[in-house]
């Protein structure tokens, strides 16, 4: 039997959003687009607020970081 040939896979990690990735009807996308236009990344507080708005509109969101701190 001959040698098995291994496929070489190359990939690139992309840490950017293009305008086509952001939709006007999504609170999260609008916040990401605004932050991009201002040359910054959204803050955790901003993200929590827009995820809350998205949830109110019917999006499935959640996770530990999203939940309110309980004291």
MARTILO-826769 format. One record per atom (N, C-alpha, C): atom name; x, z, y. Coordinates in steps of 0.001 Angstrom, whole numbers, plus 500000, padded with zeros to 6 digits. Layout:
N
<node><at>CA</at><xx>X</xx><zz>Z</zz><yy>Y</yy></node>
...
// end
This chain:
71
<node><at>N</at><xx>500829</xx><zz>500000</zz><yy>498810</yy></node>
<node><at>CA</at><xx>500000</xx><zz>500000</zz><yy>500000</yy></node>
<node><at>C</at><xx>500866</xx><zz>500000</zz><yy>501243</yy></node>
<node><at>N</at><xx>500372</xx><zz>499373</zz><yy>502287</yy></node>
<node><at>CA</at><xx>501095</xx><zz>499297</zz><yy>503548</yy></node>
<node><at>C</at><xx>500872</xx><zz>500540</zz><yy>504403</yy></node>
<node><at>N</at><xx>501647</xx><zz>500635</zz><yy>505444</yy></node>
<node><at>CA</at><xx>501507</xx><zz>501758</zz><yy>506377</yy></node>
<node><at>C</at><xx>500207</xx><zz>501634</zz><yy>507157</yy></node>
<node><at>N</at><xx>499594</xx><zz>502787</zz><yy>507395</yy></node>
<node><at>CA</at><xx>498400</xx><zz>502788</zz><yy>508226</yy></node>
<node><at>C</at><xx>498828</xx><zz>502735</zz><yy>509679</yy></node>
<node><at>N</at><xx>498171</xx><zz>501914</zz><yy>510434</yy></node>
<node><at>CA</at><xx>498491</xx><zz>501758</zz><yy>511846</yy></node>
<node><at>C</at><xx>497651</xx><zz>502736</zz><yy>512661</yy></node>
<node><at>N</at><xx>498312</xx><zz>503548</zz><yy>513472</yy></node>
<node><at>CA</at><xx>497595</xx><zz>504492</zz><yy>514320</yy></node>
<node><at>C</at><xx>497239</xx><zz>503809</zz><yy>515628</yy></node>
<node><at>N</at><xx>496006</xx><zz>504024</zz><yy>516050</yy></node>
<node><at>CA</at><xx>495570</xx><zz>503480</zz><yy>517330</yy></node>
<node><at>C</at><xx>496058</xx><zz>504387</zz><yy>518448</yy></node>
<node><at>N</at><xx>496651</xx><zz>503818</zz><yy>519430</yy></node>
<node><at>CA</at><xx>497099</xx><zz>504579</zz><yy>520586</yy></node>
<node><at>C</at><xx>495985</xx><zz>504564</zz><yy>521629</yy></node>
<node><at>N</at><xx>495565</xx><zz>505758</zz><yy>522014</yy></node>
<node><at>CA</at><xx>494488</xx><zz>505886</zz><yy>522986</yy></node>
<node><at>C</at><xx>495078</xx><zz>506459</zz><yy>524267</yy></node>
<node><at>N</at><xx>494837</xx><zz>505777</zz><yy>525346</yy></node>
<node><at>CA</at><xx>495283</xx><zz>506254</zz><yy>526640</yy></node>
<node><at>C</at><xx>494053</xx><zz>506539</zz><yy>527493</yy></node>
<node><at>N</at><xx>494130</xx><zz>507602</zz><yy>528251</yy></node>
<node><at>CA</at><xx>493031</xx><zz>507924</zz><yy>529145</yy></node>
<node><at>C</at><xx>493582</xx><zz>508542</zz><yy>530412</yy></node>
<node><at>N</at><xx>492737</xx><zz>508586</zz><yy>531400</yy></node>
<node><at>CA</at><xx>493116</xx><zz>509129</zz><yy>532699</yy></node>
<node><at>C</at><xx>492042</xx><zz>510115</zz><yy>533131</yy></node>
<node><at>N</at><xx>492447</xx><zz>511279</zz><yy>533570</yy></node>
<node><at>CA</at><xx>491497</xx><zz>512250</zz><yy>534085</yy></node>
<node><at>C</at><xx>491192</xx><zz>511881</zz><yy>535531</yy></node>
<node><at>N</at><xx>489925</xx><zz>511759</zz><yy>535826</yy></node>
<node><at>CA</at><xx>489509</xx><zz>511354</zz><yy>537156</yy></node>
<node><at>C</at><xx>488789</xx><zz>512522</zz><yy>537816</yy></node>
<node><at>N</at><xx>489279</xx><zz>512923</zz><yy>538955</yy></node>
<node><at>CA</at><xx>488675</xx><zz>514019</zz><yy>539691</yy></node>
<node><at>C</at><xx>488153</xx><zz>513487</zz><yy>541020</yy></node>
<node><at>N</at><xx>487214</xx><zz>512573</zz><yy>540922</yy></node>
<node><at>CA</at><xx>486654</xx><zz>512012</zz><yy>542144</yy></node>
<node><at>C</at><xx>485246</xx><zz>511505</zz><yy>541856</yy></node>
<node><at>N</at><xx>484492</xx><zz>511373</zz><yy>542889</yy></node>
<node><at>CA</at><xx>483160</xx><zz>510794</zz><yy>542808</yy></node>
<node><at>C</at><xx>483131</xx><zz>509585</zz><yy>543712</yy></node>
<node><at>N</at><xx>482521</xx><zz>508530</zz><yy>543241</yy></node>
<node><at>CA</at><xx>482269</xx><zz>507371</zz><yy>544080</yy></node>
<node><at>C</at><xx>480850</xx><zz>507501</zz><yy>544609</yy></node>
<node><at>N</at><xx>480549</xx><zz>506796</zz><yy>545690</yy></node>
<node><at>CA</at><xx>479207</xx><zz>506856</zz><yy>546256</yy></node>
<node><at>C</at><xx>478145</xx><zz>506474</zz><yy>545242</yy></node>
<node><at>N</at><xx>478462</xx><zz>505590</zz><yy>544320</yy></node>
<node><at>CA</at><xx>477482</xx><zz>505170</zz><yy>543318</yy></node>
<node><at>C</at><xx>477184</xx><zz>506270</zz><yy>542300</yy></node>
<node><at>N</at><xx>478007</xx><zz>507327</zz><yy>542248</yy></node>
<node><at>CA</at><xx>477783</xx><zz>508443</zz><yy>541339</yy></node>
<node><at>C</at><xx>476834</xx><zz>509479</zz><yy>541923</yy></node>
<node><at>N</at><xx>476532</xx><zz>509372</zz><yy>543203</yy></node>
<node><at>CA</at><xx>475733</xx><zz>510370</zz><yy>543897</yy></node>
<node><at>C</at><xx>474391</xx><zz>509775</zz><yy>544307</yy></node>
<node><at>N</at><xx>473305</xx><zz>510459</zz><yy>543935</yy></node>
<node><at>CA</at><xx>471961</xx><zz>509946</zz><yy>544168</yy></node>
<node><at>C</at><xx>471271</xx><zz>510712</zz><yy>545287</yy></node>
<node><at>N</at><xx>470505</xx><zz>510014</zz><yy>546114</yy></node>
<node><at>CA</at><xx>469872</xx><zz>510621</zz><yy>547278</yy></node>
<node><at>C</at><xx>468720</xx><zz>511559</zz><yy>546942</yy></node>
<node><at>N</at><xx>468153</xx><zz>511470</zz><yy>545736</yy></node>
<node><at>CA</at><xx>467022</xx><zz>512310</zz><yy>545393</yy></node>
<node><at>C</at><xx>467438</xx><zz>513604</zz><yy>544692</yy></node>
<node><at>N</at><xx>468722</xx><zz>513841</zz><yy>544563</yy></node>
<node><at>CA</at><xx>469241</xx><zz>515004</zz><yy>543852</yy></node>
<node><at>C</at><xx>469923</xx><zz>515959</zz><yy>544835</yy></node>
<node><at>N</at><xx>469449</xx><zz>517218</zz><yy>544917</yy></node>
<node><at>CA</at><xx>470072</xx><zz>518167</zz><yy>545849</yy></node>
<node><at>C</at><xx>471567</xx><zz>518368</zz><yy>545572</yy></node>
<node><at>N</at><xx>471946</xx><zz>518375</zz><yy>544325</yy></node>
<node><at>CA</at><xx>473351</xx><zz>518555</zz><yy>543961</yy></node>
<node><at>C</at><xx>474170</xx><zz>517368</zz><yy>544458</yy></node>
<node><at>N</at><xx>473658</xx><zz>516174</zz><yy>544235</yy></node>
<node><at>CA</at><xx>474353</xx><zz>514963</zz><yy>544678</yy></node>
<node><at>C</at><xx>474466</xx><zz>514905</zz><yy>546195</yy></node>
<node><at>N</at><xx>473396</xx><zz>515297</zz><yy>546884</yy></node>
<node><at>CA</at><xx>473437</xx><zz>515286</zz><yy>548347</yy></node>
<node><at>C</at><xx>474502</xx><zz>516250</zz><yy>548870</yy></node>
<node><at>N</at><xx>474609</xx><zz>517419</zz><yy>548245</yy></node>
<node><at>CA</at><xx>475618</xx><zz>518396</zz><yy>548665</yy></node>
<node><at>C</at><xx>477024</xx><zz>517880</zz><yy>548378</yy></node>
<node><at>N</at><xx>477206</xx><zz>517255</zz><yy>547230</yy></node>
<node><at>CA</at><xx>478508</xx><zz>516696</zz><yy>546880</yy></node>
<node><at>C</at><xx>478886</xx><zz>515583</zz><yy>547860</yy></node>
<node><at>N</at><xx>477917</xx><zz>514749</zz><yy>548210</yy></node>
<node><at>CA</at><xx>478168</xx><zz>513640</zz><yy>549134</yy></node>
<node><at>C</at><xx>478515</xx><zz>514165</zz><yy>550526</yy></node>
<node><at>N</at><xx>477792</xx><zz>515176</zz><yy>550992</yy></node>
<node><at>CA</at><xx>478065</xx><zz>515759</zz><yy>552305</yy></node>
<node><at>C</at><xx>479470</xx><zz>516364</zz><yy>552337</yy></node>
<node><at>N</at><xx>479815</xx><zz>517111</zz><yy>551313</yy></node>
<node><at>CA</at><xx>481144</xx><zz>517715</zz><yy>551260</yy></node>
<node><at>C</at><xx>482226</xx><zz>516642</zz><yy>551243</yy></node>
<node><at>N</at><xx>481982</xx><zz>515564</zz><yy>550494</yy></node>
<node><at>CA</at><xx>482947</xx><zz>514462</zz><yy>550429</yy></node>
<node><at>C</at><xx>483128</xx><zz>513828</zz><yy>551806</yy></node>
<node><at>N</at><xx>482016</xx><zz>513618</zz><yy>552510</yy></node>
<node><at>CA</at><xx>482084</xx><zz>513034</zz><yy>553850</yy></node>
<node><at>C</at><xx>482836</xx><zz>513942</zz><yy>554823</yy></node>
<node><at>N</at><xx>482749</xx><zz>515256</zz><yy>554586</yy></node>
<node><at>CA</at><xx>483442</xx><zz>516221</zz><yy>555439</yy></node>
<node><at>C</at><xx>484874</xx><zz>516474</zz><yy>554973</yy></node>
<node><at>N</at><xx>485285</xx><zz>515797</zz><yy>553904</yy></node>
<node><at>CA</at><xx>486651</xx><zz>515911</zz><yy>553407</yy></node>
<node><at>C</at><xx>486961</xx><zz>517227</zz><yy>552719</yy></node>
<node><at>N</at><xx>485976</xx><zz>517777</zz><yy>552032</yy></node>
<node><at>CA</at><xx>486168</xx><zz>519065</zz><yy>551364</yy></node>
<node><at>C</at><xx>485378</xx><zz>519096</zz><yy>550058</yy></node>
<node><at>N</at><xx>485537</xx><zz>520184</zz><yy>549328</yy></node>
<node><at>CA</at><xx>484740</xx><zz>520406</zz><yy>548123</yy></node>
<node><at>C</at><xx>483670</xx><zz>521436</zz><yy>548456</yy></node>
<node><at>N</at><xx>482501</xx><zz>521349</zz><yy>547823</yy></node>
<node><at>CA</at><xx>481452</xx><zz>522340</zz><yy>548113</yy></node>
<node><at>C</at><xx>481878</xx><zz>523727</zz><yy>547625</yy></node>
<node><at>N</at><xx>481428</xx><zz>524749</zz><yy>548343</yy></node>
<node><at>CA</at><xx>481737</xx><zz>526125</zz><yy>547958</yy></node>
<node><at>C</at><xx>480835</xx><zz>526561</zz><yy>546812</yy></node>
<node><at>N</at><xx>481200</xx><zz>527636</zz><yy>546154</yy></node>
<node><at>CA</at><xx>480388</xx><zz>528167</zz><yy>545068</yy></node>
<node><at>C</at><xx>479002</xx><zz>528553</zz><yy>545582</yy></node>
<node><at>N</at><xx>478951</xx><zz>529157</zz><yy>546768</yy></node>
<node><at>CA</at><xx>477657</xx><zz>529544</zz><yy>547353</yy></node>
<node><at>C</at><xx>476777</xx><zz>528317</zz><yy>547596</yy></node>
<node><at>N</at><xx>477378</xx><zz>527242</zz><yy>548110</yy></node>
<node><at>CA</at><xx>476618</xx><zz>526001</zz><yy>548343</yy></node>
<node><at>C</at><xx>476101</xx><zz>525441</zz><yy>547013</yy></node>
<node><at>N</at><xx>476963</xx><zz>525445</zz><yy>546012</yy></node>
<node><at>CA</at><xx>476554</xx><zz>524916</zz><yy>544709</yy></node>
<node><at>C</at><xx>475424</xx><zz>525740</zz><yy>544093</yy></node>
<node><at>N</at><xx>475516</xx><zz>527054</zz><yy>544193</yy></node>
<node><at>CA</at><xx>474445</xx><zz>527903</zz><yy>543658</yy></node>
<node><at>C</at><xx>473117</xx><zz>527576</zz><yy>544337</yy></node>
<node><at>N</at><xx>473153</xx><zz>527394</zz><yy>545657</yy></node>
<node><at>CA</at><xx>471929</xx><zz>527092</zz><yy>546403</yy></node>
<node><at>C</at><xx>471331</xx><zz>525742</zz><yy>545989</yy></node>
<node><at>N</at><xx>472174</xx><zz>524711</zz><yy>545881</yy></node>
<node><at>CA</at><xx>471633</xx><zz>523394</zz><yy>545538</yy></node>
<node><at>C</at><xx>471225</xx><zz>523316</zz><yy>544062</yy></node>
<node><at>N</at><xx>471887</xx><zz>524082</zz><yy>543189</yy></node>
<node><at>CA</at><xx>471441</xx><zz>524133</zz><yy>541794</yy></node>
<node><at>C</at><xx>470074</xx><zz>524813</zz><yy>541723</yy></node>
<node><at>N</at><xx>469860</xx><zz>525830</zz><yy>542562</yy></node>
<node><at>CA</at><xx>468558</xx><zz>526494</zz><yy>542619</yy></node>
<node><at>C</at><xx>467491</xx><zz>525497</zz><yy>543063</yy></node>
<node><at>N</at><xx>467792</xx><zz>524701</zz><yy>544100</yy></node>
<node><at>CA</at><xx>466843</xx><zz>523688</zz><yy>544570</yy></node>
<node><at>C</at><xx>466564</xx><zz>522653</zz><yy>543486</yy></node>
<node><at>N</at><xx>467605</xx><zz>522241</zz><yy>542781</yy></node>
<node><at>CA</at><xx>467430</xx><zz>521262</zz><yy>541704</yy></node>
<node><at>C</at><xx>466532</xx><zz>521834</zz><yy>540609</yy></node>
<node><at>N</at><xx>466732</xx><zz>523113</zz><yy>540275</yy></node>
<node><at>CA</at><xx>465904</xx><zz>523759</zz><yy>539254</yy></node>
<node><at>C</at><xx>464446</xx><zz>523789</zz><yy>539687</yy></node>
<node><at>N</at><xx>464218</xx><zz>524078</zz><yy>540974</yy></node>
<node><at>CA</at><xx>462856</xx><zz>524095</zz><yy>541506</yy></node>
<node><at>C</at><xx>462202</xx><zz>522718</zz><yy>541418</yy></node>
<node><at>N</at><xx>463018</xx><zz>521659</zz><yy>541436</yy></node>
<node><at>CA</at><xx>462505</xx><zz>520294</zz><yy>541328</yy></node>
<node><at>C</at><xx>462366</xx><zz>519842</zz><yy>539872</yy></node>
<node><at>N</at><xx>462722</xx><zz>520730</zz><yy>538928</yy></node>
<node><at>CA</at><xx>462521</xx><zz>520403</zz><yy>537522</yy></node>
<node><at>C</at><xx>463778</xx><zz>520100</zz><yy>536731</yy></node>
<node><at>N</at><xx>464944</xx><zz>520186</zz><yy>537359</yy></node>
<node><at>CA</at><xx>466193</xx><zz>519939</zz><yy>536636</yy></node>
<node><at>C</at><xx>466489</xx><zz>521124</zz><yy>535722</yy></node>
<node><at>N</at><xx>467191</xx><zz>520863</zz><yy>534646</yy></node>
<node><at>CA</at><xx>467605</xx><zz>521921</zz><yy>533740</yy></node>
<node><at>C</at><xx>468990</xx><zz>522373</zz><yy>534177</yy></node>
<node><at>N</at><xx>469059</xx><zz>523567</zz><yy>534726</yy></node>
<node><at>CA</at><xx>470322</xx><zz>524120</zz><yy>535204</yy></node>
<node><at>C</at><xx>470416</xx><zz>525569</zz><yy>534738</yy></node>
<node><at>N</at><xx>471602</xx><zz>526101</zz><yy>534737</yy></node>
<node><at>CA</at><xx>471754</xx><zz>527496</zz><yy>534345</yy></node>
<node><at>C</at><xx>473184</xx><zz>527830</zz><yy>534033</yy></node>
<node><at>N</at><xx>473368</xx><zz>528935</zz><yy>533381</yy></node>
<node><at>CA</at><xx>474694</xx><zz>529411</zz><yy>533041</yy></node>
<node><at>C</at><xx>475007</xx><zz>530687</zz><yy>533787</yy></node>
<node><at>N</at><xx>476048</xx><zz>531368</zz><yy>533342</yy></node>
<node><at>CA</at><xx>476399</xx><zz>532654</zz><yy>533919</yy></node>
<node><at>C</at><xx>476682</xx><zz>532573</zz><yy>535412</yy></node>
<node><at>N</at><xx>477438</xx><zz>531567</zz><yy>535837</yy></node>
<node><at>CA</at><xx>477819</xx><zz>531482</zz><yy>537243</yy></node>
<node><at>C</at><xx>476625</xx><zz>531214</zz><yy>538144</yy></node>
<node><at>N</at><xx>475556</xx><zz>530643</zz><yy>537576</yy></node>
<node><at>CA</at><xx>474375</xx><zz>530292</zz><yy>538356</yy></node>
<node><at>C</at><xx>473454</xx><zz>531492</zz><yy>538578</yy></node>
<node><at>N</at><xx>473454</xx><zz>532410</zz><yy>537642</yy></node>
<node><at>CA</at><xx>472547</xx><zz>533538</zz><yy>537715</yy></node>
<node><at>C</at><xx>472906</xx><zz>534461</zz><yy>538867</yy></node>
<node><at>N</at><xx>471913</xx><zz>535064</zz><yy>539437</yy></node>
<node><at>CA</at><xx>472127</xx><zz>536028</zz><yy>540521</yy></node>
<node><at>C</at><xx>472838</xx><zz>537247</zz><yy>539963</yy></node>
<node><at>N</at><xx>473689</xx><zz>537843</zz><yy>540765</yy></node>
<node><at>CA</at><xx>474340</xx><zz>539077</zz><yy>540347</yy></node>
<node><at>C</at><xx>473285</xx><zz>540177</zz><yy>540329</yy></node>
<node><at>N</at><xx>473258</xx><zz>540922</zz><yy>539228</yy></node>
<node><at>CA</at><xx>472280</xx><zz>542002</zz><yy>539097</yy></node>
<node><at>C</at><xx>472982</xx><zz>543325</zz><yy>539332</yy></node>
<node><at>N</at><xx>472480</xx><zz>544076</zz><yy>540289</yy></node>
<node><at>CA</at><xx>473087</xx><zz>545372</zz><yy>540608</yy></node>
<node><at>C</at><xx>472114</xx><zz>546483</zz><yy>540403</yy></node>
// end
